[in-house]
């Protein structure tokens, strides 16, 4: 049974059910477990060596950290865009339940994790991505430094220095801490050693295009390799930063009483990943270390967890009473090596993106299949995001002579209303099975699960889904929810006359 800190506190991170009166000494107060949440920015989960990434030496600090704790295979973010994802972490609610349906604030009546932990006596700090991680005006961190004070968010030594200062503050105050450390790597602009971003540090190693392992959802083109080599540079610098923050934690003497988690806020910033709901859009590394609680060198290959679960988990870990209205569920039992029922799937979504355009997507995934509903897709809406770069430029050029790549570009731009993928055999989501009779039962089952979730969370897109075969009704729901469409097709971009709407079944493997 959890205890409320106004009446009791926990003696240690190990004994979760033993309470002490609130007048306990500061040294006992400081024995409460600390939490350090480290996030990468736009990291492809499979870049990490422990997730099979290549080249194998890309993330030595993270790989070593993984050996000290628990690695989750089925972890996801619930919204694959920076600000919406971080709002879900802060509020423990899906985007449409907090009001943060894109780059807009959460409602002030929605509880947040920082205010809740501060009221329980925790010292709170954040490095980087402060605005994106603070979805409410009333949510105030005790200690905060943003991008410009961290070498554009890309300087490991500055992260180390700011971390040491925060950890020293916590010791001086004799308070436990909640510390959110957000690297701005490997977010664009990627690290080009010949044109280093002002304030940024050089990574401990740089990479060449021939060292790139092109993800299967992208074509293997010279321009793609060139850009992804600079992404690898940024990823190595992320690993450098993580190593320096862990060094600061170790030197502070507080590592043994600190729960440390590592995630990304969304997938890599290229087409078919970030700002969408495909598997590699939301799949996140999740590495967890907690000495004495989490068994080192372990894997969880079965349970699905997502960032909406972080708030209730952190409440469970610290013994603070959950506020009302959380959508997630504590996975503390999994950290202790136990099992949990009903962790077989995850729900993910997009509402609006940077620039304000609304491109709602809803997805349910389990270990075998993923189903996506795209209410914005009407055969004419031209989708874009700000994560396309040289990779999309290379695809556009190749598409002029390669019909398979042209089909991929068309699918990215126009989408289809419904998508079904065999994630066990096609995690790159290249073959849409939504019209395949052999998968009709699977399709129906996933649709039912999505409807149940939409009803449970009062999702405004439920009415669109239930009327998905009536375009006028879908458009009416979208207008009422998001306002007028903002089609972002460039004025000089004219769809070729022979360019038909992408067929639901796509077979576009190009390596």
PyMOL commands that set and color helices and strands:
alter all, ss='L'
color gray80, all
select helices_A, chain A and resi 26-29+45-47+49-51+60-66+82-91+95-98+113-119+147-150+156-173+209-211+222-252+255-257+279-282+307-318+332-335+389-399+403-414+437-456+462-466+471-482
alter helices_A, ss='H'
color red, helices_A
select strands_A, chain A and resi 9-10+19-20+34-40+70-72+75-76+123-127+143-145+177-182+258-264+286-289+298-300+305-306+345-352+358-366+369-373+418-422
alter strands_A, ss='S'
color yellow, strands_A
deselect
rebuild
show_as cartoon
